Amino acid sequence: MKFFISNDIRNNSLLKLIIVFTLIFFFFLWLTNLLLYLKIGLSYDSIVEYYRGSEDSFRRPKSYLGLLEEAHFHFFSMAVILVTLNHLILFSKINNMWKLIIILASFISAFGDIVAGWLVRYVSPSFAYLKLGSVIVLQLSFAILLIFVLIFLYSRNNNGRIY
């Protein structure tokens, strides 16, 4: 744990290896997440149909239990993933304002992504816009975190400064 307290993470080859493998797994999570969203569709109508169902396409609405199981898993997994990536980004020399923005964007969009399905299903189809916005911001912030951590791990010049 001492390596996560100091800035020596780039100098410890075993820790670096662990982080790189973790980033590879996170990349494939990001990719499969994107592919799942593309399967649902990134439009207002496709999101509403996914959660509220459609008689025209014989699609049943998402069930309470289905949403509950999905939320249960996602609240835990997104917290672990985002705390890991955001923790690693703290070691980089990115300006603190940008760190704050990426931390807030990643956590708030993840929360919005999980909660918006419930809101579309049980409150109003208009929350599909929240779902769509949250998905886009989450995917972008996730990608930025992955890229910045990887750049930080392998940068030797400018003391890890990322602009």
C-alpha positions as CSV (number, residue, x, y, z in Angstrom):
1,M,0.0,0.0,0.0
2,K,3.0,2.3,0.5
3,F,3.3,2.6,-3.3
4,F,-0.1,4.2,-3.5
5,I,0.9,6.8,-1.0
6,S,4.0,8.1,-2.7
7,N,4.8,9.1,-6.3
8,D,6.9,6.0,-6.8
9,I,4.3,4.1,-8.8
10,R,6.2,4.8,-12.1
11,N,9.4,3.4,-10.6
12,N,8.0,0.1,-9.3
13,S,7.9,-2.3,-12.2
14,L,5.6,-4.8,-10.5
15,L,3.1,-2.2,-9.5
16,K,3.3,-0.7,-13.0
17,L,2.6,-4.2,-14.4
18,I,-0.5,-4.6,-12.1
19,I,-1.8,-1.2,-13.2
20,V,-1.2,-1.8,-16.9
21,F,-3.1,-5.1,-16.7
22,T,-5.9,-3.4,-14.7
23,L,-6.0,-0.7,-17.4
24,I,-6.3,-3.4,-20.1
25,F,-9.3,-5.0,-18.2
26,F,-10.8,-1.6,-17.8
27,F,-10.4,-0.8,-21.5
28,F,-12.3,-4.0,-22.4
29,L,-14.9,-3.0,-19.9
30,W,-15.2,0.4,-21.5
31,L,-15.3,-1.2,-25.0
32,T,-18.0,-3.8,-24.1
33,N,-20.0,-1.1,-22.3
34,L,-19.9,1.1,-25.4
35,L,-21.0,-1.9,-27.6
36,L,-23.9,-2.6,-25.2
37,Y,-25.0,1.0,-25.4
38,L,-24.8,0.9,-29.2
39,K,-27.0,-2.3,-29.1
40,I,-29.6,-0.5,-27.0
41,G,-29.3,2.6,-29.3
42,L,-28.1,6.1,-28.5
43,S,-31.3,7.9,-29.3
44,Y,-34.2,9.1,-27.2
45,D,-36.7,6.6,-28.7
46,S,-34.4,3.6,-28.4
47,I,-33.7,4.4,-24.7
48,V,-37.4,4.9,-23.9
49,E,-38.3,1.6,-25.7
50,Y,-35.5,-0.3,-23.9
51,Y,-36.9,0.7,-20.4
52,R,-40.6,1.2,-21.0
53,G,-41.1,-1.5,-23.6
54,S,-43.0,-1.3,-26.9
55,E,-46.1,-3.1,-28.2
56,D,-45.0,-2.5,-31.8
57,S,-41.7,-4.4,-31.4
58,F,-43.1,-6.8,-28.7
59,R,-40.5,-5.6,-26.2
60,R,-41.5,-5.9,-22.5
61,P,-40.7,-3.1,-20.1
62,K,-37.7,-3.5,-17.8
63,S,-38.9,-5.2,-14.6
64,Y,-38.4,-3.8,-11.1
65,L,-36.3,-6.8,-10.3
66,G,-34.2,-6.5,-13.5
67,L,-33.5,-2.8,-12.7
68,L,-32.7,-3.6,-9.1
69,E,-30.2,-6.3,-10.0
70,E,-28.6,-4.1,-12.5
71,A,-28.4,-1.2,-10.1
72,H,-27.0,-3.4,-7.3
73,F,-24.1,-4.6,-9.4
74,H,-23.4,-1.2,-11.1
75,F,-23.3,0.8,-7.9
76,F,-20.6,-1.4,-6.5
77,S,-18.6,-2.0,-9.6
78,M,-18.6,1.6,-10.9
79,A,-17.5,2.8,-7.4
80,V,-14.5,0.4,-7.4
81,I,-13.5,1.2,-11.0
82,L,-13.9,5.0,-10.6
83,V,-12.1,5.1,-7.2
84,T,-9.2,3.2,-8.8
85,L,-8.9,5.3,-11.9
86,N,-9.5,8.6,-10.1
87,H,-7.0,7.7,-7.4
88,L,-4.3,7.0,-10.0
89,I,-5.0,10.2,-11.8
90,L,-4.2,12.1,-8.6
91,F,-0.5,11.2,-9.0
92,S,-0.3,12.9,-12.4
93,K,0.7,16.5,-12.7
94,I,-2.6,17.6,-14.2
95,N,-3.9,20.9,-12.9
96,N,-6.1,20.3,-9.8
97,M,-9.1,22.0,-11.5
98,W,-9.0,19.4,-14.3
99,K,-8.6,16.6,-11.8
100,L,-11.7,17.9,-10.0
101,I,-13.6,18.2,-13.2
102,I,-12.8,14.6,-14.3
103,I,-13.5,13.2,-10.8
104,L,-16.9,15.0,-10.7
105,A,-17.8,14.1,-14.3
106,S,-17.0,10.4,-13.9
107,F,-18.8,9.9,-10.7
108,I,-21.9,12.1,-11.4
109,S,-22.3,10.6,-14.9
110,A,-22.0,7.0,-13.6
111,F,-24.7,7.8,-11.0
112,G,-26.8,9.5,-13.6
113,D,-26.4,6.5,-15.9
114,I,-27.6,4.0,-13.2
115,V,-30.5,6.2,-11.9
116,A,-31.8,7.4,-15.3
117,G,-33.1,3.9,-16.2
118,W,-35.3,3.9,-13.2
119,L,-36.5,7.4,-13.9
120,V,-37.3,6.6,-17.6
121,R,-39.2,3.5,-16.5
122,Y,-41.1,4.8,-13.6
123,V,-41.2,8.6,-13.8
124,S,-41.1,10.0,-17.3
125,P,-39.7,9.1,-20.7
126,S,-38.0,12.6,-20.7
127,F,-35.3,11.2,-18.5
128,A,-34.0,9.4,-21.5
129,Y,-32.1,12.6,-22.2
130,L,-30.4,12.3,-18.8
131,K,-29.5,8.7,-19.6
132,L,-28.1,9.7,-23.0
133,G,-26.1,12.6,-21.6
134,S,-24.8,10.5,-18.7
135,V,-23.7,7.6,-21.0
136,I,-21.8,10.0,-23.2
137,V,-20.1,11.8,-20.4
138,L,-19.3,8.5,-18.6
139,Q,-17.8,7.0,-21.7
140,L,-15.7,10.1,-22.4
141,S,-14.5,10.5,-18.8
142,F,-13.7,6.8,-18.5
143,A,-11.6,7.0,-21.7
144,I,-9.8,10.1,-20.6
145,L,-9.0,8.5,-17.2
146,L,-7.6,5.4,-18.9
147,I,-5.5,7.4,-21.4
148,F,-4.2,9.9,-18.8
149,V,-3.2,7.1,-16.3
150,L,-1.4,5.3,-19.1
151,I,0.4,8.4,-20.2
152,F,1.4,9.2,-16.6
153,L,2.8,5.7,-16.1
154,Y,5.1,5.9,-19.0
155,S,6.0,9.6,-19.1
156,R,9.5,10.3,-18.0
157,N,9.8,14.0,-19.1
158,N,8.1,16.9,-17.3
159,N,7.7,14.8,-14.2
160,G,4.5,13.2,-15.6
161,R,2.9,16.5,-16.6
162,I,-0.1,16.0,-18.8
163,Y,-1.5,19.1,-20.4
